[in-house]
Amino acid sequence: MDRFVVAQDVTKMLPKMQVVIVTAYNLDNQSKNPSEAASTAVSDLSAYPNAQSHPRIALYRDTLKAACNLSAKKFPQSNESLYKRLLKEKKALRPINPLVDFYNSVSIKYGVTAGAFDLGELQERSTKPLELRLSTTADTFKALDAKPDETAAPVAAGELVYVQDTTVLTRHLAWRQAAEALVTEKTKNVILMSEVFNEDAATATPTKLTTSVADEFVRGLKEFFGVEAKATVLGEGSGERTTQVENAFF
C-alpha cells in the first residue's frame, strides 16, 4: 500500500469536506497518555443539552443527511459518540492507548471526526491503496467487536467507507470500525485521518479549521511521540485526491 485515495464521487458528494492525512513512523505507542483535551471539552460541552445540539455535530449530521441520506440516529459519527460519552460521564474518557487517545483528543478539541490505521499492517496485507470511496457489493466487513470465528459479512453498495481492496475498515465514514488494521500498543507506523466538514465550500487551500487540525496532528506527534510527521490535505476544492505513502519497512 503506497497511496491513499479519495474517490472523485466522494469529493463531489461532499465538496465542503477536506481530508487531513498524516503518516508517522517508528513511534512508541506505549508512552505517556496525551488526553489533555478531554477535561476542557467537558466544561465547554456543558453549555449544550445534548451532543447533537453542538454546532459542529449538527453540521456533520446535516451534511451527511443531505449528501447521502445517512441517519445520524442509526449511524452517529465518531465525534458525536465522543461528545455523548463526555456529556454522560462528565469527565475525561477512559484511556485506550496513547495514539487512540491522541486522535480522540484532536476530535474532541475541534469537533471533527478523526481516526487512524496501523500502517504496517495495511502494507503487509496488500499492495492495494487505502481508499475513501463508496462501497460495492464485493466489499466485506468484520466489526471490531466480532467474535474471532466470525467471517466478514457483505456490505451494501453505496456506503461511505474506508477500504483496502475489498476489506472495509470503517463503515458510514466514521461510524463503525473493523477489526483489521486496528491501532494497538504494538503499532509502530500509523496513518491518521480527519474528515473536516467546513461551513462553506472548501477552497483550493486548506481552511483555518483544516489547518488547525493538521497542525495539531503534527505538533502532537512530535510532542507526545517524538516523531516528525507530514500532513496532506485532500478534497474537491484543491482538486487533490491522492497522496503517496512511504513504506513502513524501509
C-alpha positions in Angstrom: 0.0 0.0 0.0 1.8 3.1 -1.2 -1.0 5.6 -1.6 -4.3 7.0 -0.1 -7.1 7.9 -2.5 -10.4 9.8 -2.0 -12.7 8.8 -4.8 -14.0 11.6 -7.1 -17.6 10.7 -6.4 -17.0 11.2 -2.7 -15.4 14.6 -3.1 -18.3 15.6 -5.4 -20.8 14.4 -2.8 -19.0 16.3 0.0 -17.5 19.4 -1.6 -17.1 21.1 1.8 -15.0 18.3 3.2 -11.3 18.4 3.4 -9.5 15.2 4.4 -6.3 15.6 6.5 -3.9 12.7 6.1 -0.8 12.3 8.4 1.7 9.5 8.4 4.2 8.8 11.2 6.9 6.1 11.5 8.9 4.3 14.2 6.9 5.7 17.2 6.4 4.2 20.6 2.7 3.7 21.3 3.3 2.8 25.0 4.4 6.3 26.0 2.6 8.9 28.1 -1.1 9.4 27.5 -2.0 12.6 25.6 -5.6 13.2 26.5 -5.4 16.8 27.7 -8.3 18.0 25.6 -11.0 16.0 27.3 -11.3 17.9 30.6 -11.6 21.2 28.8 -14.2 19.8 26.5 -16.4 18.6 29.3 -16.6 22.2 30.5 -17.3 23.6 27.0 -20.0 21.0 26.3 -21.9 21.8 29.4 -23.5 24.7 27.5 -25.3 22.2 25.3 -28.3 20.0 26.4 -27.0 17.1 24.2 -24.3 16.3 21.7 -26.4 16.8 18.6 -27.2 20.4 19.5 -23.5 21.3 19.3 -23.0 23.3 16.0 -20.1 21.1 14.9 -22.0 17.9 15.4 -25.1 19.4 13.8 -23.0 20.2 10.7 -21.9 16.6 10.3 -25.4 15.3 10.8 -27.0 17.8 8.3 -24.2 17.4 5.7 -24.4 13.6 5.7 -28.2 13.6 5.7 -28.3 15.9 2.7 -25.4 14.2 0.8 -26.3 10.5 1.2 -29.4 10.3 3.3 -27.4 9.0 6.3 -29.4 8.7 9.5 -27.4 10.2 12.4 -29.6 8.4 14.8 -28.7 5.0 13.4 -25.1 5.8 12.3 -23.7 8.6 14.6 -20.2 9.7 13.6 -17.3 9.2 15.9 -17.1 12.9 17.0 -20.8 12.7 18.1 -20.2 9.5 20.0 -17.3 11.0 21.9 -19.3 14.1 22.8 -22.2 11.9 24.0 -19.8 10.0 26.3 -18.3 13.2 27.6 -21.7 14.7 28.4 -22.8 11.4 30.1 -19.7 10.7 32.1 -18.8 14.4 32.8 -15.1 13.5 33.0 -12.2 12.6 30.8 -12.7 9.3 28.8 -11.1 6.1 29.9 -7.7 5.7 28.2 -7.4 3.2 25.3 -3.8 3.6 24.1 -1.7 6.7 23.5 -2.4 7.0 19.7 -6.1 6.5 20.0 -6.3 8.9 23.0 -4.4 11.4 20.9 -6.6 11.4 17.9 -9.7 11.3 20.1 -8.3 14.5 21.8 -8.0 16.2 18.4 -11.6 15.1 17.6 -12.9 16.5 20.8 -11.0 19.8 20.6 -12.1 20.7 17.1 -15.4 18.8 16.8 -14.2 16.8 13.8 -14.1 13.1 13.1 -10.6 11.6 13.4 -9.1 8.1 13.3 -6.1 6.0 12.4 -5.0 2.7 11.0 -1.9 0.6 11.6 0.1 1.4 8.5 2.4 -1.5 8.9 -0.5 -3.9 8.9 -2.0 -2.3 5.8 1.2 -2.5 3.9 1.8 -6.1 4.9 -1.8 -7.1 3.9 -1.9 -5.8 0.4 -0.3 -3.6 -2.3 -3.7 -2.1 -3.0 -4.3 1.6 -1.9 -6.2 2.7 1.1 -9.3 4.4 -0.3 -12.2 6.5 0.9 -15.0 5.6 -1.5 -18.5 4.3 -1.9 -18.8 0.6 -1.2 -19.6 -2.1 -3.7 -21.3 -5.5 -3.3 -17.9 -7.1 -3.4 -16.8 -5.4 -0.2 -16.9 -7.1 3.2 -16.7 -6.0 6.8 -15.8 -7.7 10.1 -16.6 -5.4 13.1 -14.2 -4.7 15.8 -16.4 -6.4 18.4 -17.0 -9.5 16.3 -16.2 -13.0 17.6 -12.8 -14.4 16.5 -14.5 -17.2 14.5 -16.9 -14.8 12.7 -16.4 -14.3 9.0 -16.5 -10.9 7.3 -20.0 -10.0 6.1 -21.0 -8.4 2.8 -21.6 -4.6 2.8 -24.4 -3.0 0.9 -23.4 -0.9 -2.1 -23.2 2.9 -1.7 -21.9 3.3 1.8 -19.1 5.8 2.6 -16.2 3.5 3.6 -12.5 3.4 4.2 -11.4 0.3 2.4 -8.4 -1.6 1.2 -9.1 -3.7 -1.8 -12.4 -5.3 -0.7 -11.8 -5.1 3.1 -13.9 -2.4 4.7 -12.1 -0.7 7.6 -14.8 1.8 8.6 -18.4 1.9 7.6 -20.6 5.0 7.0 -17.5 7.2 7.1 -16.6 7.3 10.8 -19.4 5.2 12.3 -18.0 1.8 13.0 -14.5 0.3 12.8 -13.3 -3.0 11.6 -11.1 -5.5 13.4 -8.4 -5.1 10.7 -5.6 -2.5 10.8 -6.5 -1.6 14.4 -4.2 0.8 16.3 -2.8 -1.0 19.3 0.0 -0.6 21.8 2.2 -2.5 19.4 1.6 -0.1 16.5 4.8 1.5 15.3 3.7 3.1 12.0 0.4 4.9 11.6 -1.7 6.7 9.1 -4.1 9.2 10.7 -7.0 11.0 9.1 -9.6 13.6 9.9 -12.6 14.4 7.7 -13.0 18.1 8.3 -16.5 19.4 7.4 -16.5 23.1 6.7 -19.3 25.6 6.8 -18.6 26.9 3.4 -17.4 25.3 0.2 -13.7 24.3 0.6 -11.3 26.3 -1.5 -8.0 25.3 -3.1 -6.2 26.0 0.1 -7.0 24.4 3.5 -9.5 26.3 5.6 -8.5 27.7 9.0 -10.1 24.8 10.8 -8.5 22.2 8.5 -5.1 23.8 9.0 -5.6 23.8 12.8 -6.4 20.1 12.7 -3.4 19.2 10.5 -1.1 21.3 12.7 -2.4 19.7 15.9 -1.7 16.2 14.5 1.9 17.2 13.5 2.6 19.0 16.8 1.2 16.3 18.9 3.1 13.5 17.2 6.3 15.4 17.9 5.4 16.4 21.5 3.9 13.1 22.7 5.7 10.5 20.4 8.9 12.2 19.4 8.4 11.7 15.7 8.3 14.1 12.7 5.2 13.9 10.6 3.8 15.4 7.4 0.2 16.4 6.8 -1.5 16.4 3.4 -5.0 17.8 2.7 -7.2 16.3 0.0 -10.6 17.5 -1.3 -12.8 18.8 -4.0 -11.6 22.4 -3.7 -8.0 21.7 -4.3 -8.6 19.0 -6.9 -6.1 16.8 -5.0 -7.5 13.3 -4.2 -4.4 11.2 -3.9 -1.3 11.2 -1.7 1.7 8.9 -1.7 2.5 6.9 1.5 6.0 5.8 2.3 6.9 2.2 3.0 6.9 1.5 6.7 9.5 -1.2 6.2 12.3 0.9 4.7 
